[in-house]
Amino acid sequence: MGLKAFFKKAFGDMKESAKQQHEVDKANFNAVKAESKATWEEAKMSPSARQAMMQEEREKQIAEANARTAAAQARIDAAKNRK
């Protein structure tokens, strides 16, 4: 491969990489923009609606913690039965 072909390929690869990175940047920008809007909308919620949302979040976290506890207990039981 000649020097000219090498540089042509290298610059072509850089151009393609820049295009792909631009797509990633665009997607990240749109995600941050949407998250900011969601935060703003949540800030405008009435106190009762905010309290209900926070209660749902707490219940979800408790359910996840209980599932993790059950999985850990199953691992403990399995380890005890292997002895």
C-alpha positions as CSV (number, residue, x, y, z in Angstrom):
1,M,0.0,0.0,0.0
2,G,1.4,3.4,-1.0
3,L,1.6,6.4,1.2
4,K,-1.2,8.1,-0.6
5,A,-3.6,5.2,-0.1
6,F,-2.5,5.0,3.6
7,F,-3.5,8.6,4.3
8,K,-6.7,8.3,2.2
9,K,-7.7,5.3,4.4
10,A,-6.6,7.0,7.6
11,F,-8.6,10.2,6.9
12,G,-11.6,8.2,5.8
13,D,-11.5,6.3,9.0
14,M,-11.3,9.5,11.0
15,K,-14.2,11.0,9.1
16,E,-16.4,7.9,9.8
17,S,-15.4,7.9,13.5
18,A,-16.3,11.6,13.8
19,K,-19.7,11.0,12.2
20,Q,-20.4,8.2,14.7
21,Q,-19.2,10.2,17.7
22,H,-21.5,13.1,16.5
23,E,-24.5,10.6,16.6
24,V,-23.5,9.6,20.2
25,D,-23.2,13.2,21.2
26,K,-26.5,14.1,19.7
27,A,-28.2,11.2,21.5
28,N,-26.6,12.1,24.8
29,F,-27.7,15.8,24.4
30,N,-31.3,14.8,23.7
31,A,-31.2,12.5,26.8
32,V,-29.9,15.3,29.1
33,K,-32.5,17.7,27.6
34,A,-35.3,15.3,28.3
35,E,-34.1,14.6,31.8
36,S,-33.9,18.3,32.5
37,K,-37.5,18.8,31.3
38,A,-38.6,15.9,33.5
39,T,-36.9,17.5,36.5
40,W,-38.6,20.8,35.8
41,E,-42.0,19.2,35.5
42,E,-41.5,17.3,38.7
43,A,-40.5,20.6,40.4
44,K,-43.8,22.1,39.4
45,M,-45.9,19.2,40.8
46,S,-48.2,19.9,43.7
47,P,-47.0,18.7,47.1
48,S,-49.6,15.9,47.2
49,A,-48.5,14.6,43.8
50,R,-44.9,14.9,44.8
51,Q,-45.5,12.9,47.9
52,A,-47.3,10.2,46.0
53,M,-44.5,10.0,43.5
54,M,-41.9,9.7,46.3
55,Q,-44.0,7.0,48.0
56,E,-44.1,5.0,44.8
57,E,-40.3,5.3,44.5
58,R,-39.8,4.2,48.1
59,E,-42.1,1.2,47.5
60,K,-40.1,0.3,44.4
61,Q,-36.8,0.5,46.3
62,I,-38.2,-1.7,49.1
63,A,-39.4,-4.3,46.6
64,E,-35.9,-4.3,44.9
65,A,-34.2,-4.7,48.3
66,N,-36.5,-7.5,49.3
67,A,-35.7,-9.3,46.0
68,R,-32.0,-8.9,46.6
69,T,-32.4,-10.2,50.1
70,A,-34.3,-13.3,48.8
71,A,-31.7,-13.9,46.2
72,A,-28.9,-13.7,48.8
73,Q,-30.7,-16.0,51.1
74,A,-31.1,-18.5,48.2
75,R,-27.4,-18.3,47.6
76,I,-26.7,-18.9,51.3
77,D,-29.0,-21.9,51.4
78,A,-27.4,-23.3,48.3
79,A,-23.9,-22.8,49.7
80,K,-24.9,-24.6,53.0
81,N,-26.3,-27.6,51.1
82,R,-23.1,-28.1,49.1
83,K,-21.0,-28.8,52.2
